[in-house]
Amino acid sequence: MVTPKSKLAHLSRTLVVLDTALKALGSAYYQEPMVDDSDQHMMIAEMQREKGDFRMAAYNKRRILSDRLADCGVRVSSPPSAFRGL
């Protein structure tokens, strides 16, 4: 049974994994003369996290990571099962 407490713990772990992946990727995705607005989306995700909306923060960070990987030529067809439902 999924409890609100276990869901919150799962979302917290998910955010840690996403933060780690985004940090590891760094700016490797960036190519001139690309327009990159993902930093603005990252700020929004951090504001959502600070407000306690971990679900939306994780969702937005997953989108940012997916977009940045796509910019590197890595095709992400579907999120891993850990991220489904976010």
PDB file with one MODEL, atoms N, CA, C and O in Angstrom:
MODEL        1
ATOM      1  N   MET A   1       0.839  -1.184   0.000  1.00  0.00           N
ATOM      2  CA  MET A   1       0.000   0.000   0.000  1.00  0.00           C
ATOM      3  C   MET A   1       0.884   1.246   0.000  1.00  0.00           C
ATOM      4  O   MET A   1       1.821   1.364   0.789  1.00  0.00           O
ATOM      5  N   VAL A   2       0.568   2.154  -0.886  1.00  0.00           N
ATOM      6  CA  VAL A   2       1.318   3.399  -0.976  1.00  0.00           C
ATOM      7  C   VAL A   2       0.695   4.406  -0.029  1.00  0.00           C
ATOM      8  O   VAL A   2      -0.484   4.742  -0.135  1.00  0.00           O
ATOM      9  N   THR A   3       1.505   4.875   0.890  1.00  0.00           N
ATOM     10  CA  THR A   3       1.044   5.874   1.843  1.00  0.00           C
ATOM     11  C   THR A   3       1.595   7.229   1.423  1.00  0.00           C
ATOM     12  O   THR A   3       2.571   7.302   0.677  1.00  0.00           O
ATOM     13  N   PRO A   4       0.974   8.296   1.899  1.00  0.00           N
ATOM     14  CA  PRO A   4       1.521   9.621   1.566  1.00  0.00           C
ATOM     15  C   PRO A   4       2.978   9.765   1.996  1.00  0.00           C
ATOM     16  O   PRO A   4       3.768  10.415   1.311  1.00  0.00           O
ATOM     17  N   LYS A   5       3.335   9.162   3.125  1.00  0.00           N
ATOM     18  CA  LYS A   5       4.704   9.255   3.612  1.00  0.00           C
ATOM     19  C   LYS A   5       5.663   8.510   2.684  1.00  0.00           C
ATOM     20  O   LYS A   5       6.752   9.006   2.399  1.00  0.00           O
ATOM     21  N   SER A   6       5.266   7.313   2.203  1.00  0.00           N
ATOM     22  CA  SER A   6       6.137   6.559   1.307  1.00  0.00           C
ATOM     23  C   SER A   6       6.239   7.236  -0.062  1.00  0.00           C
ATOM     24  O   SER A   6       7.288   7.189  -0.704  1.00  0.00           O
ATOM     25  N   LYS A   7       5.157   7.859  -0.502  1.00  0.00           N
ATOM     26  CA  LYS A   7       5.187   8.586  -1.775  1.00  0.00           C
ATOM     27  C   LYS A   7       6.121   9.786  -1.672  1.00  0.00           C
ATOM     28  O   LYS A   7       6.877  10.066  -2.602  1.00  0.00           O
ATOM     29  N   LEU A   8       6.074  10.494  -0.550  1.00  0.00           N
ATOM     30  CA  LEU A   8       6.956  11.636  -0.336  1.00  0.00           C
ATOM     31  C   LEU A   8       8.414  11.179  -0.319  1.00  0.00           C
ATOM     32  O   LEU A   8       9.279  11.841  -0.893  1.00  0.00           O
ATOM     33  N   ALA A   9       8.690  10.052   0.335  1.00  0.00           N
ATOM     34  CA  ALA A   9      10.058   9.527   0.375  1.00  0.00           C
ATOM     35  C   ALA A   9      10.526   9.160  -1.031  1.00  0.00           C
ATOM     36  O   ALA A   9      11.669   9.433  -1.397  1.00  0.00           O
ATOM     37  N   HIS A  10       9.648   8.544  -1.813  1.00  0.00           N
ATOM     38  CA  HIS A  10       9.979   8.176  -3.193  1.00  0.00           C
ATOM     39  C   HIS A  10      10.282   9.421  -4.025  1.00  0.00           C
ATOM     40  O   HIS A  10      11.258   9.445  -4.774  1.00  0.00           O
ATOM     41  N   LEU A  11       9.458  10.445  -3.897  1.00  0.00           N
ATOM     42  CA  LEU A  11       9.680  11.678  -4.650  1.00  0.00           C
ATOM     43  C   LEU A  11      10.968  12.358  -4.228  1.00  0.00           C
ATOM     44  O   LEU A  11      11.678  12.916  -5.065  1.00  0.00           O
ATOM     45  N   SER A  12      11.280  12.319  -2.939  1.00  0.00           N
ATOM     46  CA  SER A  12      12.531  12.913  -2.456  1.00  0.00           C
ATOM     47  C   SER A  12      13.731  12.190  -3.054  1.00  0.00           C
ATOM     48  O   SER A  12      14.687  12.832  -3.488  1.00  0.00           O
ATOM     49  N   ARG A  13      13.690  10.857  -3.082  1.00  0.00           N
ATOM     50  CA  ARG A  13      14.779  10.079  -3.694  1.00  0.00           C
ATOM     51  C   ARG A  13      14.861  10.351  -5.189  1.00  0.00           C
ATOM     52  O   ARG A  13      15.953  10.450  -5.748  1.00  0.00           O
ATOM     53  N   THR A  14      13.714  10.471  -5.832  1.00  0.00           N
ATOM     54  CA  THR A  14      13.676  10.761  -7.270  1.00  0.00           C
ATOM     55  C   THR A  14      14.353  12.092  -7.561  1.00  0.00           C
ATOM     56  O   THR A  14      15.118  12.205  -8.518  1.00  0.00           O
ATOM     57  N   LEU A  15      14.078  13.096  -6.744  1.00  0.00           N
ATOM     58  CA  LEU A  15      14.705  14.405  -6.946  1.00  0.00           C
ATOM     59  C   LEU A  15      16.215  14.328  -6.766  1.00  0.00           C
ATOM     60  O   LEU A  15      16.953  14.996  -7.490  1.00  0.00           O
ATOM     61  N   VAL A  16      16.683  13.536  -5.824  1.00  0.00           N
ATOM     62  CA  VAL A  16      18.129  13.370  -5.620  1.00  0.00           C
ATOM     63  C   VAL A  16      18.759  12.734  -6.860  1.00  0.00           C
ATOM     64  O   VAL A  16      19.820  13.168  -7.308  1.00  0.00           O
ATOM     65  N   VAL A  17      18.114  11.715  -7.411  1.00  0.00           N
ATOM     66  CA  VAL A  17      18.631  11.047  -8.615  1.00  0.00           C
ATOM     67  C   VAL A  17      18.651  12.021  -9.794  1.00  0.00           C
ATOM     68  O   VAL A  17      19.633  12.077 -10.534  1.00  0.00           O
ATOM     69  N   LEU A  18      17.590  12.777  -9.969  1.00  0.00           N
ATOM     70  CA  LEU A  18      17.532  13.741 -11.071  1.00  0.00           C
ATOM     71  C   LEU A  18      18.592  14.824 -10.906  1.00  0.00           C
ATOM     72  O   LEU A  18      19.259  15.189 -11.874  1.00  0.00           O
ATOM     73  N   ASP A  19      18.753  15.341  -9.690  1.00  0.00           N
ATOM     74  CA  ASP A  19      19.778  16.356  -9.438  1.00  0.00           C
ATOM     75  C   ASP A  19      21.173  15.818  -9.747  1.00  0.00           C
ATOM     76  O   ASP A  19      22.001  16.518 -10.329  1.00  0.00           O
ATOM     77  N   THR A  20      21.424  14.574  -9.355  1.00  0.00           N
ATOM     78  CA  THR A  20      22.722  13.946  -9.612  1.00  0.00           C
ATOM     79  C   THR A  20      22.964  13.802 -11.113  1.00  0.00           C
ATOM     80  O   THR A  20      24.057  14.092 -11.601  1.00  0.00           O
ATOM     81  N   ALA A  21      21.947  13.356 -11.839  1.00  0.00           N
ATOM     82  CA  ALA A  21      22.079  13.185 -13.290  1.00  0.00           C
ATOM     83  C   ALA A  21      22.296  14.528 -13.985  1.00  0.00           C
ATOM     84  O   ALA A  21      23.136  14.632 -14.878  1.00  0.00           O
ATOM     85  N   LEU A  22      21.553  15.546 -13.587  1.00  0.00           N
ATOM     86  CA  LEU A  22      21.710  16.864 -14.204  1.00  0.00           C
ATOM     87  C   LEU A  22      23.088  17.441 -13.903  1.00  0.00           C
ATOM     88  O   LEU A  22      23.706  18.062 -14.768  1.00  0.00           O
ATOM     89  N   LYS A  23      23.566  17.240 -12.691  1.00  0.00           N
ATOM     90  CA  LYS A  23      24.904  17.729 -12.326  1.00  0.00           C
ATOM     91  C   LYS A  23      25.970  16.990 -13.124  1.00  0.00           C
ATOM     92  O   LYS A  23      26.923  17.607 -13.600  1.00  0.00           O
ATOM     93  N   ALA A  24      25.823  15.675 -13.276  1.00  0.00           N
ATOM     94  CA  ALA A  24      26.796  14.884 -14.028  1.00  0.00           C
ATOM     95  C   ALA A  24      26.830  15.303 -15.496  1.00  0.00           C
ATOM     96  O   ALA A  24      27.901  15.341 -16.103  1.00  0.00           O
ATOM     97  N   LEU A  25      25.685  15.613 -16.064  1.00  0.00           N
ATOM     98  CA  LEU A  25      25.619  16.042 -17.460  1.00  0.00           C
ATOM     99  C   LEU A  25      26.264  17.410 -17.635  1.00  0.00           C
ATOM    100  O   LEU A  25      26.901  17.685 -18.651  1.00  0.00           O
ATOM    101  N   GLY A  26      26.089  18.264 -16.630  1.00  0.00           N
ATOM    102  CA  GLY A  26      26.689  19.597 -16.700  1.00  0.00           C
ATOM    103  C   GLY A  26      26.238  20.353 -17.932  1.00  0.00           C
ATOM    104  O   GLY A  26      25.051  20.374 -18.257  1.00  0.00           O
ATOM    105  N   SER A  27      27.188  20.977 -18.619  1.00  0.00           N
ATOM    106  CA  SER A  27      26.857  21.748 -19.816  1.00  0.00           C
ATOM    107  C   SER A  27      27.223  21.000 -21.093  1.00  0.00           C
ATOM    108  O   SER A  27      27.321  21.602 -22.162  1.00  0.00           O
ATOM    109  N   ALA A  28      27.424  19.695 -20.984  1.00  0.00           N
ATOM    110  CA  ALA A  28      27.807  18.899 -22.157  1.00  0.00           C
ATOM    111  C   ALA A  28      26.752  18.938 -23.262  1.00  0.00           C
ATOM    112  O   ALA A  28      27.060  18.696 -24.429  1.00  0.00           O
ATOM    113  N   TYR A  29      25.533  19.236 -22.897  1.00  0.00           N
ATOM    114  CA  TYR A  29      24.445  19.254 -23.872  1.00  0.00           C
ATOM    115  C   TYR A  29      24.454  20.511 -24.731  1.00  0.00           C
ATOM    116  O   TYR A  29      23.856  20.527 -25.807  1.00  0.00           O
ATOM    117  N   TYR A  30      25.123  21.566 -24.271  1.00  0.00           N
ATOM    118  CA  TYR A  30      25.018  22.876 -24.915  1.00  0.00           C
ATOM    119  C   TYR A  30      25.891  22.957 -26.166  1.00  0.00           C
ATOM    120  O   TYR A  30      27.057  22.564 -26.161  1.00  0.00           O
ATOM    121  N   GLN A  31      25.289  23.479 -27.240  1.00  0.00           N
ATOM    122  CA  GLN A  31      26.017  23.699 -28.486  1.00  0.00           C
ATOM    123  C   GLN A  31      25.647  25.080 -29.012  1.00  0.00           C
ATOM    124  O   GLN A  31      24.476  25.458 -29.021  1.00  0.00           O
ATOM    125  N   GLU A  32      26.655  25.828 -29.451  1.00  0.00           N
ATOM    126  CA  GLU A  32      26.398  27.142 -30.041  1.00  0.00           C
ATOM    127  C   GLU A  32      25.638  26.966 -31.342  1.00  0.00           C
ATOM    128  O   GLU A  32      25.866  25.944 -31.991  1.00  0.00           O
ATOM    129  N   PRO A  33      24.815  27.796 -31.766  1.00  0.00           N
ATOM    130  CA  PRO A  33      24.195  28.975 -31.175  1.00  0.00           C
ATOM    131  C   PRO A  33      22.837  28.644 -30.558  1.00  0.00           C
ATOM    132  O   PRO A  33      21.857  29.351 -30.793  1.00  0.00           O
ATOM    133  N   MET A  34      22.783  27.630 -29.813  1.00  0.00           N
ATOM    134  CA  MET A  34      21.541  27.116 -29.236  1.00  0.00           C
ATOM    135  C   MET A  34      20.947  28.097 -28.212  1.00  0.00           C
ATOM    136  O   MET A  34      21.676  28.736 -27.453  1.00  0.00           O
ATOM    137  N   VAL A  35      19.639  28.201 -28.206  1.00  0.00           N
ATOM    138  CA  VAL A  35      18.931  28.982 -27.189  1.00  0.00           C
ATOM    139  C   VAL A  35      18.465  28.000 -26.126  1.00  0.00           C
ATOM    140  O   VAL A  35      17.671  27.100 -26.399  1.00  0.00           O
ATOM    141  N   ASP A  36      18.968  28.182 -24.916  1.00  0.00           N
ATOM    142  CA  ASP A  36      18.664  27.245 -23.831  1.00  0.00           C
ATOM    143  C   ASP A  36      17.907  27.973 -22.731  1.00  0.00           C
ATOM    144  O   ASP A  36      18.454  28.851 -22.064  1.00  0.00           O
ATOM    145  N   ASP A  37      16.641  27.602 -22.545  1.00  0.00           N
ATOM    146  CA  ASP A  37      15.839  28.214 -21.485  1.00  0.00           C
ATOM    147  C   ASP A  37      15.631  27.255 -20.312  1.00  0.00           C
ATOM    148  O   ASP A  37      14.803  27.503 -19.435  1.00  0.00           O
ATOM    149  N   SER A  38      16.388  26.160 -20.307  1.00  0.00           N
ATOM    150  CA  SER A  38      16.161  25.161 -19.260  1.00  0.00           C
ATOM    151  C   SER A  38      16.551  25.661 -17.875  1.00  0.00           C
ATOM    152  O   SER A  38      16.038  25.159 -16.875  1.00  0.00           O
ATOM    153  N   ASP A  39      17.460  26.650 -17.797  1.00  0.00           N
ATOM    154  CA  ASP A  39      17.800  27.199 -16.485  1.00  0.00           C
ATOM    155  C   ASP A  39      16.579  27.871 -15.844  1.00  0.00           C
ATOM    156  O   ASP A  39      16.404  27.809 -14.627  1.00  0.00           O
ATOM    157  N   GLN A  40      15.748  28.502 -16.651  1.00  0.00           N
ATOM    158  CA  GLN A  40      14.516  29.096 -16.122  1.00  0.00           C
ATOM    159  C   GLN A  40      13.577  28.011 -15.610  1.00  0.00           C
ATOM    160  O   GLN A  40      12.946  28.172 -14.565  1.00  0.00           O
ATOM    161  N   HIS A  41      13.488  26.918 -16.339  1.00  0.00           N
ATOM    162  CA  HIS A  41      12.652  25.798 -15.904  1.00  0.00           C
ATOM    163  C   HIS A  41      13.216  25.165 -14.632  1.00  0.00           C
ATOM    164  O   HIS A  41      12.467  24.697 -13.774  1.00  0.00           O
ATOM    165  N   MET A  42      14.548  25.158 -14.525  1.00  0.00           N
ATOM    166  CA  MET A  42      15.190  24.626 -13.327  1.00  0.00           C
ATOM    167  C   MET A  42      14.840  25.493 -12.117  1.00  0.00           C
ATOM    168  O   MET A  42      14.589  24.971 -11.030  1.00  0.00           O
ATOM    169  N   MET A  43      14.823  26.798 -12.301  1.00  0.00           N
ATOM    170  CA  MET A  43      14.451  27.692 -11.197  1.00  0.00           C
ATOM    171  C   MET A  43      13.011  27.444 -10.767  1.00  0.00           C
ATOM    172  O   MET A  43      12.703  27.448  -9.575  1.00  0.00           O
ATOM    173  N   ILE A  44      12.141  27.231 -11.729  1.00  0.00           N
ATOM    174  CA  ILE A  44      10.737  26.931 -11.410  1.00  0.00           C
ATOM    175  C   ILE A  44      10.649  25.628 -10.634  1.00  0.00           C
ATOM    176  O   ILE A  44       9.921  25.542  -9.645  1.00  0.00           O
ATOM    177  N   ALA A  45      11.388  24.609 -11.076  1.00  0.00           N
ATOM    178  CA  ALA A  45      11.380  23.315 -10.380  1.00  0.00           C
ATOM    179  C   ALA A  45      11.890  23.468  -8.945  1.00  0.00           C
ATOM    180  O   ALA A  45      11.357  22.846  -8.026  1.00  0.00           O
ATOM    181  N   GLU A  46      12.915  24.290  -8.756  1.00  0.00           N
ATOM    182  CA  GLU A  46      13.433  24.510  -7.402  1.00  0.00           C
ATOM    183  C   GLU A  46      12.416  25.247  -6.532  1.00  0.00           C
ATOM    184  O   GLU A  46      12.290  24.954  -5.343  1.00  0.00           O
ATOM    185  N   MET A  47      11.691  26.198  -7.117  1.00  0.00           N
ATOM    186  CA  MET A  47      10.641  26.894  -6.354  1.00  0.00           C
ATOM    187  C   MET A  47       9.532  25.921  -5.970  1.00  0.00           C
ATOM    188  O   MET A  47       8.997  25.989  -4.863  1.00  0.00           O
ATOM    189  N   GLN A  48       9.190  25.019  -6.882  1.00  0.00           N
ATOM    190  CA  GLN A  48       8.175  24.014  -6.575  1.00  0.00           C
ATOM    191  C   GLN A  48       8.649  23.104  -5.443  1.00  0.00           C
ATOM    192  O   GLN A  48       7.874  22.752  -4.553  1.00  0.00           O
ATOM    193  N   ARG A  49       9.910  22.732  -5.486  1.00  0.00           N
ATOM    194  CA  ARG A  49      10.484  21.895  -4.432  1.00  0.00           C
ATOM    195  C   ARG A  49      10.421  22.617  -3.085  1.00  0.00           C
ATOM    196  O   ARG A  49      10.032  22.025  -2.078  1.00  0.00           O
ATOM    197  N   GLU A  50      10.803  23.895  -3.069  1.00  0.00           N
ATOM    198  CA  GLU A  50      10.789  24.683  -1.831  1.00  0.00           C
ATOM    199  C   GLU A  50       9.373  24.818  -1.264  1.00  0.00           C
ATOM    200  O   GLU A  50       9.188  24.869  -0.048  1.00  0.00           O
ATOM    201  N   LYS A  51       8.391  24.874  -2.141  1.00  0.00           N
ATOM    202  CA  LYS A  51       6.995  24.979  -1.696  1.00  0.00           C
ATOM    203  C   LYS A  51       6.425  23.632  -1.267  1.00  0.00           C
ATOM    204  O   LYS A  51       5.304  23.559  -0.763  1.00  0.00           O
ATOM    205  N   GLY A  52       7.205  22.557  -1.469  1.00  0.00           N
ATOM    206  CA  GLY A  52       6.745  21.225  -1.075  1.00  0.00           C
ATOM    207  C   GLY A  52       6.010  20.476  -2.165  1.00  0.00           C
ATOM    208  O   GLY A  52       5.445  19.412  -1.914  1.00  0.00           O
ATOM    209  N   ASP A  53       6.009  21.019  -3.372  1.00  0.00           N
ATOM    210  CA  ASP A  53       5.355  20.333  -4.494  1.00  0.00           C
ATOM    211  C   ASP A  53       6.391  19.446  -5.195  1.00  0.00           C
ATOM    212  O   ASP A  53       6.827  19.734  -6.309  1.00  0.00           O
ATOM    213  N   PHE A  54       6.774  18.359  -4.508  1.00  0.00           N
ATOM    214  CA  PHE A  54       7.827  17.481  -4.993  1.00  0.00           C
ATOM    215  C   PHE A  54       7.442  16.781  -6.294  1.00  0.00           C
ATOM    216  O   PHE A  54       8.305  16.511  -7.129  1.00  0.00           O
ATOM    217  N   ARG A  55       6.181  16.492  -6.469  1.00  0.00           N
ATOM    218  CA  ARG A  55       5.724  15.815  -7.680  1.00  0.00           C
ATOM    219  C   ARG A  55       6.003  16.666  -8.915  1.00  0.00           C
ATOM    220  O   ARG A  55       6.566  16.177  -9.895  1.00  0.00           O
ATOM    221  N   MET A  56       5.614  17.932  -8.870  1.00  0.00           N
ATOM    222  CA  MET A  56       5.833  18.809 -10.025  1.00  0.00           C
ATOM    223  C   MET A  56       7.312  19.142 -10.194  1.00  0.00           C
ATOM    224  O   MET A  56       7.793  19.267 -11.320  1.00  0.00           O
ATOM    225  N   ALA A  57       8.032  19.285  -9.093  1.00  0.00           N
ATOM    226  CA  ALA A  57       9.474  19.545  -9.187  1.00  0.00           C
ATOM    227  C   ALA A  57      10.162  18.378  -9.893  1.00  0.00           C
ATOM    228  O   ALA A  57      10.985  18.590 -10.784  1.00  0.00           O
ATOM    229  N   ALA A  58       9.832  17.151  -9.501  1.00  0.00           N
ATOM    230  CA  ALA A  58      10.424  15.972 -10.127  1.00  0.00           C
ATOM    231  C   ALA A  58      10.010  15.870 -11.595  1.00  0.00           C
ATOM    232  O   ALA A  58      10.832  15.554 -12.454  1.00  0.00           O
ATOM    233  N   TYR A  59       8.758  16.134 -11.874  1.00  0.00           N
ATOM    234  CA  TYR A  59       8.266  16.089 -13.255  1.00  0.00           C
ATOM    235  C   TYR A  59       9.046  17.069 -14.136  1.00  0.00           C
ATOM    236  O   TYR A  59       9.491  16.714 -15.228  1.00  0.00           O
ATOM    237  N   ASN A  60       9.206  18.291 -13.658  1.00  0.00           N
ATOM    238  CA  ASN A  60       9.900  19.304 -14.447  1.00  0.00           C
ATOM    239  C   ASN A  60      11.380  18.993 -14.607  1.00  0.00           C
ATOM    240  O   ASN A  60      11.946  19.211 -15.679  1.00  0.00           O
ATOM    241  N   LYS A  61      12.014  18.486 -13.553  1.00  0.00           N
ATOM    242  CA  LYS A  61      13.426  18.135 -13.666  1.00  0.00           C
ATOM    243  C   LYS A  61      13.620  16.953 -14.619  1.00  0.00           C
ATOM    244  O   LYS A  61      14.609  16.902 -15.349  1.00  0.00           O
ATOM    245  N   ARG A  62      12.687  16.013 -14.614  1.00  0.00           N
ATOM    246  CA  ARG A  62      12.768  14.897 -15.552  1.00  0.00           C
ATOM    247  C   ARG A  62      12.676  15.405 -16.986  1.00  0.00           C
ATOM    248  O   ARG A  62      13.400  14.937 -17.865  1.00  0.00           O
ATOM    249  N   ARG A  63      11.793  16.352 -17.216  1.00  0.00           N
ATOM    250  CA  ARG A  63      11.666  16.943 -18.561  1.00  0.00           C
ATOM    251  C   ARG A  63      12.949  17.666 -18.966  1.00  0.00           C
ATOM    252  O   ARG A  63      13.396  17.551 -20.107  1.00  0.00           O
ATOM    253  N   ILE A  64      13.538  18.408 -18.030  1.00  0.00           N
ATOM    254  CA  ILE A  64      14.780  19.129 -18.323  1.00  0.00           C
ATOM    255  C   ILE A  64      15.880  18.137 -18.686  1.00  0.00           C
ATOM    256  O   ILE A  64      16.588  18.321 -19.676  1.00  0.00           O
ATOM    257  N   LEU A  65      16.022  17.078 -17.876  1.00  0.00           N
ATOM    258  CA  LEU A  65      17.047  16.079 -18.147  1.00  0.00           C
ATOM    259  C   LEU A  65      16.808  15.418 -19.499  1.00  0.00           C
ATOM    260  O   LEU A  65      17.744  15.232 -20.276  1.00  0.00           O
ATOM    261  N   SER A  66      15.577  15.070 -19.777  1.00  0.00           N
ATOM    262  CA  SER A  66      15.238  14.438 -21.052  1.00  0.00           C
ATOM    263  C   SER A  66      15.576  15.365 -22.221  1.00  0.00           C
ATOM    264  O   SER A  66      16.144  14.920 -23.219  1.00  0.00           O
ATOM    265  N   ASP A  67      15.232  16.643 -22.104  1.00  0.00           N
ATOM    266  CA  ASP A  67      15.525  17.609 -23.165  1.00  0.00           C
ATOM    267  C   ASP A  67      17.030  17.781 -23.360  1.00  0.00           C
ATOM    268  O   ASP A  67      17.517  17.837 -24.489  1.00  0.00           O
ATOM    269  N   ARG A  68      17.764  17.864 -22.242  1.00  0.00           N
ATOM    270  CA  ARG A  68      19.210  18.045 -22.353  1.00  0.00           C
ATOM    271  C   ARG A  68      19.876  16.809 -22.961  1.00  0.00           C
ATOM    272  O   ARG A  68      20.810  16.933 -23.753  1.00  0.00           O
ATOM    273  N   LEU A  69      19.400  15.631 -22.595  1.00  0.00           N
ATOM    274  CA  LEU A  69      19.943  14.416 -23.198  1.00  0.00           C
ATOM    275  C   LEU A  69      19.640  14.376 -24.693  1.00  0.00           C
ATOM    276  O   LEU A  69      20.482  13.962 -25.490  1.00  0.00           O
ATOM    277  N   ALA A  70      18.442  14.806 -25.069  1.00  0.00           N
ATOM    278  CA  ALA A  70      18.086  14.850 -26.489  1.00  0.00           C
ATOM    279  C   ALA A  70      19.016  15.806 -27.244  1.00  0.00           C
ATOM    280  O   ALA A  70      19.380  15.540 -28.389  1.00  0.00           O
ATOM    281  N   ASP A  71      19.399  16.911 -26.609  1.00  0.00           N
ATOM    282  CA  ASP A  71      20.327  17.849 -27.230  1.00  0.00           C
ATOM    283  C   ASP A  71      21.699  17.223 -27.452  1.00  0.00           C
ATOM    284  O   ASP A  71      22.441  17.644 -28.339  1.00  0.00           O
ATOM    285  N   CYS A  72      22.034  16.216 -26.647  1.00  0.00           N
ATOM    286  CA  CYS A  72      23.302  15.484 -26.808  1.00  0.00           C
ATOM    287  C   CYS A  72      23.174  14.364 -27.827  1.00  0.00           C
ATOM    288  O   CYS A  72      24.154  13.686 -28.135  1.00  0.00           O
ATOM    289  N   GLY A  73      21.977  14.170 -28.349  1.00  0.00           N
ATOM    290  CA  GLY A  73      21.755  13.099 -29.306  1.00  0.00           C
ATOM    291  C   GLY A  73      21.304  11.797 -28.671  1.00  0.00           C
ATOM    292  O   GLY A  73      21.223  10.769 -29.342  1.00  0.00           O
ATOM    293  N   VAL A  74      21.010  11.839 -27.378  1.00  0.00           N
ATOM    294  CA  VAL A  74      20.524  10.656 -26.674  1.00  0.00           C
ATOM    295  C   VAL A  74      19.009  10.681 -26.720  1.00  0.00           C
ATOM    296  O   VAL A  74      18.376  11.614 -26.227  1.00  0.00           O
ATOM    297  N   ARG A  75      18.443   9.664 -27.307  1.00  0.00           N
ATOM    298  CA  ARG A  75      16.982   9.615 -27.420  1.00  0.00           C
ATOM    299  C   ARG A  75      16.402   8.929 -26.191  1.00  0.00           C
ATOM    300  O   ARG A  75      16.777   7.808 -25.846  1.00  0.00           O
ATOM    301  N   VAL A  76      15.497   9.614 -25.553  1.00  0.00           N
ATOM    302  CA  VAL A  76      14.830   9.074 -24.373  1.00  0.00           C
ATOM    303  C   VAL A  76      13.387   8.816 -24.769  1.00  0.00           C
ATOM    304  O   VAL A  76      12.594   9.746 -24.913  1.00  0.00           O
ATOM    305  N   SER A  77      13.053   7.534 -24.943  1.00  0.00           N
ATOM    306  CA  SER A  77      11.731   7.202 -25.453  1.00  0.00           C
ATOM    307  C   SER A  77      10.654   7.228 -24.376  1.00  0.00           C
ATOM    308  O   SER A  77       9.535   7.675 -24.626  1.00  0.00           O
ATOM    309  N   SER A  78      10.980   6.758 -23.198  1.00  0.00           N
ATOM    310  CA  SER A  78      10.014   6.783 -22.109  1.00  0.00           C
ATOM    311  C   SER A  78      10.771   6.823 -20.794  1.00  0.00           C
ATOM    312  O   SER A  78      11.892   6.323 -20.705  1.00  0.00           O
ATOM    313  N   PRO A  79      10.170   7.411 -19.778  1.00  0.00           N
ATOM    314  CA  PRO A  79      10.870   7.501 -18.506  1.00  0.00           C
ATOM    315  C   PRO A  79      11.000   6.130 -17.859  1.00  0.00           C
ATOM    316  O   PRO A  79      10.149   5.262 -18.053  1.00  0.00           O
ATOM    317  N   PRO A  80      12.072   5.935 -17.086  1.00  0.00           N
ATOM    318  CA  PRO A  80      12.182   4.688 -16.331  1.00  0.00           C
ATOM    319  C   PRO A  80      10.969   4.504 -15.425  1.00  0.00           C
ATOM    320  O   PRO A  80      10.304   5.476 -15.068  1.00  0.00           O
ATOM    321  N   SER A  81      10.686   3.276 -15.060  1.00  0.00           N
ATOM    322  CA  SER A  81       9.499   2.995 -14.250  1.00  0.00           C
ATOM    323  C   SER A  81       9.456   3.805 -12.962  1.00  0.00           C
ATOM    324  O   SER A  81       8.376   4.115 -12.459  1.00  0.00           O
ATOM    325  N   ALA A  82      10.628   4.151 -12.424  1.00  0.00           N
ATOM    326  CA  ALA A  82      10.654   4.936 -11.187  1.00  0.00           C
ATOM    327  C   ALA A  82      10.045   6.315 -11.371  1.00  0.00           C
ATOM    328  O   ALA A  82       9.611   6.935 -10.401  1.00  0.00           O
ATOM    329  N   PHE A  83      10.007   6.810 -12.627  1.00  0.00           N
ATOM    330  CA  PHE A  83       9.512   8.145 -12.872  1.00  0.00           C
ATOM    331  C   PHE A  83       8.089   8.159 -13.439  1.00  0.00           C
ATOM    332  O   PHE A  83       7.492   9.227 -13.579  1.00  0.00           O
ATOM    333  N   ARG A  84       7.556   7.013 -13.758  1.00  0.00           N
ATOM    334  CA  ARG A  84       6.199   6.984 -14.324  1.00  0.00           C
ATOM    335  C   ARG A  84       5.215   7.491 -13.297  1.00  0.00           C
ATOM    336  O   ARG A  84       5.317   7.187 -12.108  1.00  0.00           O
ATOM    337  N   GLY A  85       4.289   8.245 -13.756  1.00  0.00           N
ATOM    338  CA  GLY A  85       3.266   8.780 -12.873  1.00  0.00           C
ATOM    339  C   GLY A  85       3.639  10.114 -12.256  1.00  0.00           C
ATOM    340  O   GLY A  85       2.855  10.690 -11.502  1.00  0.00           O
ATOM    341  N   LEU A  86       4.839  10.616 -12.571  1.00  0.00           N
ATOM    342  CA  LEU A  86       5.226  11.927 -12.034  1.00  0.00           C
ATOM    343  C   LEU A  86       4.673  13.013 -12.914  1.00  0.00           C
ATOM    344  O   LEU A  86       4.883  14.195 -12.641  1.00  0.00           O
TER     345      LEU A  86
ENDMDL
END
